[in-house]
């Protein structure tokens, strides 16, 4: 880090702007990514193949170069709102000094699968003890070559005793997962009523039309989070809770009985907007016609 930050200081003091440095770094890293991926056409690299240091090409594989490139892109976007763009660049360079220790999700998953296979196959040190502990619902920890077994705490399953999805647990988990970056959305979910699953729909009774609109706007994110948490694909359907005297007028073309059990098949986009914003359809307006002379007094 000390060498890299010192070199960066020398470059910037020579008159190179922070923006130009980042732009050049993006171009250079992109070219390294192409080379690491087997693309060596100079028209794509922007420079002769020989101008790229061989030790860098050997040291950096595509996943690490992709991580570096993404870091520079994030840096360029963040600099516009930074207190000091140079400090942002110095932080990025400091972090990239340990890019060699970066482990991609693919590599991590591969390593975990290999470890699991070694334990199940009995080829890993202490595999028998670890396998027995895992099979008995206990947690095994390896400490300096010895095996320590502790009772595992009870998990919080999302499946209730009758085999159905525990919507209360899902509500807590889903609200918590969006709470950090979506404060308004999290608040809307917290004050919603009792959730229910109807077929492939997750029905969320919202406190009012505003909350329902906020949930509807983030329906894609919530569906993705719900799938990650429960393992079950669900469509998010917010509904505004309202008293009978506040209910929206029955849309034209309905059966007029006002009985909506929420499970009458697919809901079209207009019906969803009606339900969320307490609106109603209106008839098609007739085109305006030219007024005759008789319409106006002399």
Secondary structure, 3 states (H helix, E strand, C coil): CHHHHHHHHHHHHCCCCHHHHHHHHHHHHHHHHHHHCCCCCHHHHCCCHHHCCHHHHHHCCHHHHHHHHHHHHHHHHHHHHCCCHHHHHHHHHHHHCCHHHCCCHHHHHHHHHHHHHHHHHCCCCCHHHHHHHHHCCEEEEEECCEEEEEECCCCCCCECCCCCECHHHHHHHHHHHHHCCCHHHHHHHHCCCCCEEECCEEEEEECCHHHHHHHHHCHHHHHHHHHHHHCCCCEEEEEECCCHHHCCCCCCCCCCCCCCCCCCCCCCHHHHHHHHHCCCCCCCCCCCCCCCHHHCCC
